[in-house]
């Protein structure tokens, strides 16, 4: 039960953070495709990884019963996505050095008619859209490295427990089969002895 709660929680976090990555990077891929240009690897790698990871997360969350029975397989695939996200984040690492927002002081003069005027000091925030989207995708990629590591550990732990339970059940059924087989042999030998005993008195 605890596995189901924690696994579903982290899967939902993965889905919620993967959707923005796919949307923002798809915007850049579309621009490069429309311009008949090759999409740079720092965009393409993280985009492909995010699309595959989103499809995998949706599949495992909607087919939970199958995922829990194949927990070891799910854990191995999740570890693979951890490595893939590390590669995608590494390709896009240069964006961390850029400052996507420029904040500057600005004075605004307001006219109040016959009452004169007033001067207000405000802050002007200038955002670079391209830089902001790439930096957000890079940050979400780092988050998914952590999220997929958590789900991988949960799945591997659950898979080991399930495997041990299966081994215990098999041992019990095997020992029960042996007992029934030995009991059958004893009853058969008892029948034969009684039969020979009756023949001796005839």
TALINFEN-V150848 format. One line per field, one symbol per residue. phi: phi as a letter, one per 20 degrees, with the letter a starting at -180 (. if undefined). psi: psi as a letter, one per 20 degrees, with the letter a starting at -180 (. if undefined). burial: # if it has 9 or more other ideal C-beta (glycine too) atoms within 8 Angstrom, else .. Layout:
phi->???
psi->???
burial->???
This chain:
phi->.fgfffffffffffffefgfffffffffffffffeldffgffeffffffffffffffffffedffffffdfffffffffffgfffffffffeffffeedecddcebddededmfenbbddecdddddeffffffffffffffffgfffffffffffffffffffffffffffffffffffffffffffffffffffffffef
psi->ghggggghghghhgghhhghgggghhghggghghjlqppqhiggghggghgghgggggghhilghhghhlhggghgghhhhghghggghghjhhhhiqoipopqqppppppkcijbrqpporpooopoggggghhgggghggghggghgghgggggghhgghghhggggggghghhhgghghhhgghghhghhhghhhhhi.
burial->..##.###.######.######.######..##.....#..######.######.###.##..#..##.###.######.##.######.##..#..#..#..........................#..########.######.##############.##.......................................
